[in-house]
């Protein structure tokens, strides 16, 4: 860390690498690896668009291929591409700085700031009180396969979005007023309906110091009315990628001296900060689709588990959308109502006196038990109702549709109640996720 910007809040000014001006950025930038995991056509189209051009598609492993035949060869190709892009000047060092980003998609525009965060200030375990925290339960079993990709990689590129609770808009928004004096790094259309991305290099010392000072000003143990350990950085997207970076750092630091640990590049992870109060941020629900099941048998087992956990549960099928909507209105306040779709049609899971606070908790707690007992069953987490209705209505599948949560409740809920049930919310649908752009050295 540059001693000029030393601080106690876990933020560092990264040394950035960006594609050379000759690189076609539309082909360079690809959506986050954890999207479209049940839609191979999307990734086949990416391959068609990119062809032989330099692209972040060659620097990451789409999770549709994770733990599948050929994974080791794909990871070896990633390492080779990283080395080649640096050696051939496809990636250029832009020096230390932040990147102010602006993303416009589907009529919404949101601002962000690419920074590095200290993994020593992060703990994803239940009950964590660190400045950087997970907002949802972390599945430790998901880390090892992702660690195979990061372990030994010379570069990192972020799709992680970390939220700050800055209602007075003191950190990111003031930078937008002075962009005319900053170097513009990119301004282009993203592939496959991803909208438009712009970015400016923030390397002025006064601007950087202003960001750090403003972030320090957000650290307040009494921010939510009762003294609690402050939460400054809450994971928005990419929690398991950040947890993987943490696991990689813990492995590396075991063989480093205390002095080497202080400034080793792998101690930090590149992320985009966004203000939860940005008008362009919309929390979307993350739905569930179950594959390789007998839907009737699975639903019977799910109902039985819901009754065990909540005292009662009901499953109703409906012949028309209007009847289903009317039935939802007639249910008592506080009931959890979860629409579902199968090959037979649509219906509602109804739990009148739920034990969990959120519908996603009621459903996921029961699904976790039933999935373990159902041989061959696979769950996927889906953005977009249309995709759930399409996949869920196929033979051997079923889909569950969940409601959105209010984004203003996020920080206070995590501070007082801890991490939310996993996959509770998403900041936009799949095509709105962060695309890989900026890079940073973390190894040799």
C-alpha positions as CSV (number, residue, x, y, z in Angstrom):
1,X,0.0,0.0,0.0
2,X,1.2,3.5,-0.9
3,X,2.1,5.1,2.5
4,X,0.6,8.4,1.4
5,X,-2.8,6.7,1.4
6,X,-2.4,4.6,4.6
7,X,-5.7,4.1,6.4
8,X,-7.5,1.9,8.9
9,X,-10.6,1.0,6.9
10,X,-9.1,-1.6,4.6
11,X,-9.0,0.3,1.3
12,X,-5.9,0.5,-1.0
13,X,-5.1,2.3,-4.2
14,X,-4.5,-0.5,-6.9
15,X,-2.0,-0.5,-9.6
16,X,-4.2,-1.0,-12.6
17,X,-3.7,-2.8,-15.9
18,X,-6.0,-1.9,-18.9
19,X,-6.3,-3.1,-22.4
20,X,-4.2,-1.2,-25.0
21,X,-6.0,1.3,-27.3
22,X,-5.9,-1.2,-30.2
23,X,-8.1,-3.7,-28.3
24,X,-11.8,-3.8,-29.3
25,X,-13.4,-3.3,-25.9
26,X,-16.8,-4.8,-26.9
27,X,-15.0,-8.1,-27.5
28,X,-12.7,-7.5,-24.5
29,X,-15.4,-7.2,-21.8
30,X,-17.4,-10.3,-20.8
31,X,-20.1,-10.7,-18.2
32,X,-19.4,-12.2,-14.7
33,X,-18.5,-15.9,-14.8
34,X,-21.4,-16.9,-12.5
35,X,-24.1,-15.8,-14.9
36,X,-26.1,-17.9,-17.4
37,X,-25.0,-21.1,-15.7
38,X,-27.8,-23.1,-17.3
39,X,-27.7,-21.3,-20.7
40,X,-24.9,-22.6,-22.8
41,X,-26.2,-20.7,-25.8
42,X,-25.2,-17.5,-24.1
43,X,-21.6,-18.5,-23.8
44,X,-21.5,-20.1,-27.2
45,X,-22.6,-16.7,-28.6
46,X,-19.7,-15.0,-26.6
47,X,-17.3,-17.4,-28.3
48,X,-18.7,-16.4,-31.7
49,X,-18.5,-12.7,-31.0
50,X,-14.9,-12.8,-29.6
51,X,-13.3,-15.2,-32.0
52,X,-9.6,-14.8,-31.9
53,X,-9.7,-11.2,-30.5
54,X,-8.1,-10.4,-27.0
55,X,-10.8,-10.8,-24.5
56,X,-11.5,-11.4,-20.8
57,X,-13.3,-14.5,-22.0
58,X,-9.8,-16.0,-22.2
59,X,-8.9,-14.8,-18.6
60,X,-11.8,-16.4,-16.7
61,X,-13.7,-19.6,-16.5
62,X,-17.5,-19.3,-17.0
63,X,-19.0,-21.4,-14.2
64,X,-21.1,-23.4,-16.7
65,X,-17.8,-25.2,-17.2
66,X,-16.8,-25.4,-13.6
67,X,-16.1,-29.0,-12.4
68,X,-16.8,-30.3,-15.9
69,X,-14.6,-32.3,-18.2
70,X,-11.8,-30.2,-19.6
71,X,-11.7,-27.8,-16.6
72,X,-7.9,-28.3,-16.0
73,X,-7.2,-27.6,-19.7
74,X,-9.3,-24.4,-19.5
75,X,-7.5,-23.2,-16.4
76,X,-4.1,-23.8,-18.1
77,X,-5.2,-21.8,-21.1
78,X,-6.3,-19.0,-18.8
79,X,-2.8,-18.9,-17.2
80,X,-1.2,-18.9,-20.7
81,X,-3.5,-16.1,-21.9
82,X,-2.7,-13.9,-18.9
83,X,1.1,-14.2,-19.4
84,X,0.7,-13.5,-23.2
85,X,-1.5,-10.5,-22.7
86,X,1.1,-8.9,-20.4
87,X,4.1,-10.0,-22.5
88,X,2.6,-8.7,-25.8
89,X,1.4,-5.4,-24.4
90,X,-2.3,-6.2,-24.8
91,X,-2.5,-5.2,-21.2
92,X,-0.8,-1.9,-20.2
93,X,0.1,-0.6,-16.7
94,X,-1.8,2.6,-15.9
95,X,-0.2,3.1,-12.5
96,X,-1.9,3.6,-9.2
97,X,-5.4,4.9,-9.1
98,X,-9.1,4.2,-8.8
99,X,-11.5,4.0,-11.7
100,X,-14.8,5.9,-11.7
101,X,-17.3,3.9,-13.6
102,X,-20.7,4.6,-15.2
103,X,-22.9,1.8,-16.4
104,X,-26.1,2.4,-18.4
105,X,-28.4,-0.5,-19.1
106,X,-32.2,-0.9,-19.6
107,X,-32.7,2.8,-19.0
108,X,-30.9,2.8,-15.6
109,X,-27.5,4.4,-14.9
110,X,-25.4,3.7,-11.9
111,X,-21.9,4.9,-10.8
112,X,-19.1,3.0,-9.1
113,X,-15.5,3.2,-8.1
114,X,-13.0,0.4,-8.7
115,X,-10.7,0.1,-5.6
116,X,-8.7,-2.6,-3.8
117,X,-10.0,-4.0,-0.5
118,X,-7.8,-5.5,2.2
119,X,-8.7,-9.2,2.7
120,X,-7.5,-8.9,6.3
121,X,-10.5,-6.7,7.0
122,X,-13.0,-9.4,5.8
123,X,-14.5,-12.4,7.5
124,X,-17.4,-14.3,5.9
125,X,-18.1,-16.5,9.0
126,X,-21.4,-16.2,10.9
127,X,-21.3,-13.5,13.5
128,X,-18.5,-11.6,11.8
129,X,-18.0,-8.0,13.0
130,X,-15.3,-6.9,10.5
131,X,-15.5,-3.8,8.4
132,X,-16.0,-5.9,5.2
133,X,-18.8,-8.6,5.6
134,X,-20.8,-11.0,3.5
135,X,-24.4,-10.1,3.2
136,X,-25.5,-13.7,2.6
137,X,-24.4,-17.2,3.8
138,X,-21.2,-18.3,2.3
139,X,-21.1,-21.9,1.1
140,X,-17.5,-23.0,1.9
141,X,-17.9,-26.0,-0.5
142,X,-18.0,-23.5,-3.4
143,X,-14.6,-22.1,-2.6
144,X,-12.2,-25.0,-3.5
145,X,-13.2,-25.3,-7.2
146,X,-12.9,-21.5,-7.6
147,X,-9.6,-21.5,-5.8
148,X,-8.1,-23.7,-8.5
149,X,-8.6,-20.8,-10.9
150,X,-7.1,-18.1,-8.7
151,X,-4.3,-20.2,-7.1
152,X,-1.1,-19.2,-9.0
153,X,-2.9,-16.8,-11.4
154,X,-0.7,-13.7,-12.2
155,X,-3.7,-11.5,-12.7
156,X,-7.1,-10.8,-11.2
157,X,-10.1,-9.1,-12.9
158,X,-13.1,-8.1,-10.9
159,X,-16.8,-8.8,-11.2
160,X,-17.3,-8.2,-7.5
161,X,-19.5,-5.3,-6.4
162,X,-19.3,-4.1,-2.9
163,X,-21.9,-1.7,-1.4
164,X,-21.5,1.3,0.9
165,X,-24.4,2.9,2.8
166,X,-23.8,6.6,1.9
167,X,-27.1,8.3,2.1
168,X,-25.5,11.8,1.9
169,X,-23.6,10.7,-1.3
170,X,-20.1,11.8,-0.1
171,X,-17.8,9.2,-1.5
172,X,-18.5,8.3,-5.2
173,X,-20.9,11.0,-6.4
174,X,-18.5,14.0,-5.9
175,X,-16.1,12.5,-8.4
176,X,-18.7,12.8,-11.1
177,X,-18.4,16.6,-10.9
178,X,-14.8,16.8,-11.9
179,X,-14.4,14.1,-14.6
180,X,-13.4,16.6,-17.3
181,X,-9.8,16.7,-15.8
182,X,-9.5,12.9,-15.5
183,X,-8.3,10.5,-18.2
184,X,-11.2,8.6,-19.8
185,X,-10.2,4.9,-20.0
186,X,-13.2,3.6,-21.9
187,X,-16.5,4.5,-23.5
188,X,-18.2,1.6,-25.4
189,X,-21.1,-0.7,-25.8
190,X,-21.0,-4.1,-24.0
191,X,-21.8,-7.3,-25.8
192,X,-25.0,-9.3,-25.6
193,X,-27.3,-6.6,-24.3
194,X,-25.1,-5.4,-21.5
195,X,-25.7,-1.7,-22.2
196,X,-22.9,1.0,-22.1
197,X,-19.8,1.4,-19.9
198,X,-17.7,4.4,-19.3
199,X,-14.6,4.7,-17.0
200,X,-12.2,7.4,-15.9
201,X,-8.8,7.0,-14.2
202,X,-8.8,8.7,-10.7
203,X,-5.1,9.2,-9.9
204,X,-5.1,12.7,-8.5
205,X,-3.8,12.6,-4.9
206,X,-6.4,15.1,-3.6
207,X,-9.3,13.1,-5.2
208,X,-8.0,9.8,-3.8
209,X,-7.5,11.3,-0.3
210,X,-11.0,12.8,-0.5
211,X,-12.5,9.3,-1.2
212,X,-10.6,7.7,1.7
213,X,-11.6,10.5,4.1
214,X,-15.2,10.3,3.0
215,X,-15.2,6.5,3.6
216,X,-13.7,7.0,7.0
217,X,-16.6,9.4,7.8
218,X,-19.1,6.5,7.2
219,X,-17.6,4.4,10.0
220,X,-20.1,5.0,12.9
221,X,-20.9,2.4,15.5
222,X,-24.2,4.2,16.3
223,X,-25.2,4.6,12.6
224,X,-28.3,2.5,13.1
225,X,-29.5,3.8,16.5
226,X,-27.7,1.3,18.8
227,X,-24.0,0.8,19.2
228,X,-22.9,-2.1,17.0
229,X,-19.6,-3.0,15.3
230,X,-19.6,-0.8,12.2
231,X,-20.2,-2.3,8.7
232,X,-18.5,-0.2,6.0
233,X,-18.3,-2.6,3.0
234,X,-21.2,-5.1,2.4
235,X,-20.8,-7.6,-0.4
236,X,-23.3,-7.0,-3.2
237,X,-22.3,-9.4,-6.0
238,X,-19.5,-11.9,-6.1
239,X,-19.3,-12.9,-2.4
240,X,-17.9,-16.3,-3.2
241,X,-15.3,-14.8,-5.5
242,X,-14.2,-12.5,-2.7
243,X,-14.2,-15.5,-0.3
244,X,-12.0,-17.3,-2.8
245,X,-9.6,-14.4,-2.8
246,X,-9.5,-14.6,1.0
247,X,-8.8,-18.3,0.9
248,X,-6.0,-17.7,-1.6
249,X,-4.4,-15.0,0.6
250,X,-4.6,-17.2,3.7
251,X,-2.8,-19.9,1.9
252,X,-0.1,-17.6,0.5
253,X,0.5,-15.6,3.7
254,X,1.4,-18.8,5.7
255,X,4.7,-18.8,3.8
256,X,5.5,-15.0,4.0
257,X,7.3,-13.0,6.6
258,X,5.4,-10.3,8.5
259,X,7.1,-7.7,6.3
260,X,6.1,-9.5,3.1
261,X,2.5,-9.8,4.2
262,X,2.2,-6.0,4.6
263,X,2.2,-5.2,0.9
264,X,1.8,-8.4,-1.0
265,X,-0.5,-7.8,-3.9
266,X,-2.6,-10.9,-3.2
267,X,-3.6,-9.4,0.2
268,X,-6.0,-7.2,-1.7
269,X,-8.8,-7.8,-4.1
270,X,-10.1,-5.6,-6.8
271,X,-13.8,-4.6,-6.5
272,X,-16.2,-2.0,-7.7
273,X,-17.7,0.0,-4.9
274,X,-21.3,1.2,-5.4
275,X,-23.6,3.3,-3.1
276,X,-26.7,1.4,-2.2
277,X,-28.5,4.7,-2.5
278,X,-27.6,5.1,-6.1
279,X,-30.9,5.5,-8.1
280,X,-29.6,3.1,-10.7
281,X,-29.3,0.2,-8.3
282,X,-32.3,-2.0,-8.2
283,X,-32.5,-5.2,-6.0
284,X,-33.9,-8.1,-8.0
285,X,-34.9,-11.4,-6.5
286,X,-32.9,-14.5,-7.3
287,X,-35.2,-17.4,-8.2
288,X,-34.6,-21.2,-7.9
289,X,-34.9,-23.9,-10.5
290,X,-34.5,-27.6,-9.5
291,X,-33.4,-30.1,-12.2
292,X,-33.5,-33.9,-12.5
293,X,-36.4,-34.6,-10.2
294,X,-39.9,-36.1,-10.1
295,X,-41.7,-32.8,-9.5
296,X,-44.7,-34.4,-7.6
297,X,-42.3,-36.4,-5.4
298,X,-40.1,-33.4,-4.7
299,X,-43.1,-31.2,-3.9
300,X,-44.4,-33.8,-1.4
301,X,-41.1,-33.9,0.3
302,X,-40.8,-30.1,0.3
303,X,-44.2,-29.8,1.9
304,X,-43.4,-32.3,4.6
305,X,-40.2,-30.4,5.4
306,X,-41.9,-27.0,5.4
307,X,-44.5,-28.4,7.9
308,X,-41.6,-29.6,10.1
309,X,-39.9,-26.3,10.1
310,X,-42.9,-24.0,10.3
311,X,-45.9,-25.9,11.7
312,X,-48.0,-25.9,8.6
313,X,-47.7,-25.5,4.8
314,X,-50.0,-25.9,1.8
315,X,-49.4,-26.5,-1.9
316,X,-52.0,-25.2,-4.3
317,X,-52.2,-25.5,-8.1
318,X,-54.2,-23.0,-10.2
319,X,-55.8,-23.1,-13.6
320,X,-55.3,-19.4,-14.3
321,X,-53.1,-16.5,-13.3
322,X,-56.1,-14.4,-12.1
323,X,-57.2,-17.2,-9.7
324,X,-53.7,-17.4,-8.3
325,X,-53.5,-13.6,-7.8
326,X,-56.8,-13.6,-6.0
327,X,-55.8,-16.4,-3.7
328,X,-52.6,-14.5,-2.7
329,X,-54.7,-11.5,-1.7
330,X,-57.0,-13.6,0.5
331,X,-54.1,-14.9,2.6
332,X,-53.4,-13.5,6.1
333,X,-50.8,-10.8,6.6
334,X,-47.4,-12.2,7.4
335,X,-47.9,-15.4,5.4
336,X,-45.1,-16.4,3.0
337,X,-46.4,-17.1,-0.5
338,X,-44.0,-18.5,-3.1
339,X,-45.2,-19.1,-6.7
340,X,-43.9,-22.2,-8.5
341,X,-44.0,-23.7,-11.9
342,X,-43.8,-27.3,-13.1
343,X,-44.7,-29.2,-16.3
344,X,-48.2,-29.6,-14.8
345,X,-48.7,-25.8,-14.4
346,X,-48.4,-23.1,-11.8
347,X,-49.2,-22.9,-8.1
348,X,-48.3,-21.5,-4.7
349,X,-46.4,-22.7,-1.8
350,X,-48.2,-21.2,1.3
351,X,-46.7,-21.0,4.8
352,X,-49.0,-19.0,7.0
353,X,-46.8,-18.7,10.1
354,X,-43.2,-18.8,8.8
355,X,-40.2,-19.3,11.2
356,X,-37.9,-17.2,8.9
357,X,-38.1,-13.5,8.3
358,X,-38.0,-13.6,4.5
359,X,-39.6,-15.9,1.9
360,X,-36.2,-16.9,0.6
361,X,-35.3,-18.2,4.1
362,X,-38.5,-20.2,4.3
363,X,-37.9,-21.8,1.0
364,X,-34.1,-22.3,1.1
365,X,-34.1,-23.8,4.6
366,X,-36.5,-26.5,3.3
367,X,-34.8,-26.9,0.0
368,X,-31.4,-27.5,1.6
369,X,-32.9,-30.6,3.4
370,X,-34.9,-32.0,0.5
371,X,-32.1,-31.6,-2.0
372,X,-29.7,-33.6,0.2
373,X,-32.3,-36.5,0.2
374,X,-33.0,-36.4,-3.5
375,X,-30.5,-38.3,-5.5
376,X,-29.4,-36.5,-8.7
377,X,-31.3,-33.3,-8.0
378,X,-29.5,-30.1,-8.9
379,X,-30.4,-26.5,-8.0
380,X,-29.6,-23.4,-10.0
381,X,-30.1,-19.7,-9.0
382,X,-31.8,-17.8,-11.8
383,X,-32.3,-14.1,-12.7
384,X,-35.5,-13.3,-14.6
385,X,-39.0,-14.7,-14.3
386,X,-39.1,-15.7,-18.0
387,X,-36.1,-18.0,-17.6
388,X,-37.7,-19.6,-14.5
389,X,-41.0,-20.2,-16.3
390,X,-39.2,-21.7,-19.3
391,X,-36.9,-24.0,-17.4
392,X,-39.3,-24.8,-14.6
393,X,-42.0,-26.0,-17.0
394,X,-39.7,-28.6,-18.7
395,X,-40.1,-32.3,-17.7
396,X,-38.1,-33.2,-14.7
397,X,-37.7,-29.6,-13.5
398,X,-39.5,-27.1,-11.3
399,X,-39.0,-23.4,-10.6
400,X,-39.7,-21.1,-7.6
401,X,-40.3,-17.4,-7.9
402,X,-39.2,-15.1,-5.0
403,X,-40.1,-11.5,-4.2
404,X,-37.4,-8.7,-4.1
405,X,-36.1,-7.2,-0.8
406,X,-36.0,-3.5,-0.1
407,X,-32.4,-2.3,-0.7
408,X,-32.6,0.3,2.1
409,X,-32.9,-2.5,4.6
410,X,-29.7,-4.3,3.7
411,X,-27.1,-2.8,5.9
412,X,-29.3,-2.5,9.0
413,X,-30.5,-6.1,8.6
414,X,-26.9,-7.5,8.3
415,X,-25.7,-5.4,11.2
416,X,-28.4,-6.6,13.6
417,X,-29.3,-10.1,12.2
418,X,-26.2,-11.2,10.4
419,X,-25.9,-12.6,6.9
420,X,-29.1,-13.1,4.9
421,X,-30.0,-16.5,3.5
422,X,-27.8,-17.1,0.5
423,X,-28.9,-15.8,-2.9
424,X,-31.5,-13.5,-1.3
425,X,-31.1,-10.6,-3.8
426,X,-29.3,-9.6,-7.0
427,X,-28.4,-6.2,-8.2
428,X,-30.1,-6.5,-11.5
429,X,-30.6,-9.4,-13.8
430,X,-27.9,-11.4,-15.5
431,X,-27.1,-8.9,-18.4
432,X,-26.9,-6.1,-15.9
433,X,-24.1,-7.7,-13.9
434,X,-20.5,-6.4,-13.9
435,X,-18.5,-7.1,-17.0
436,X,-14.8,-7.8,-16.7
437,X,-12.6,-4.9,-17.7
438,X,-9.9,-3.7,-15.4
439,X,-7.0,-6.1,-14.3
440,X,-4.4,-6.1,-11.6
441,X,-1.3,-8.2,-10.9
442,X,-1.6,-10.5,-7.9
443,X,1.3,-12.8,-8.6
444,X,4.6,-13.3,-10.4
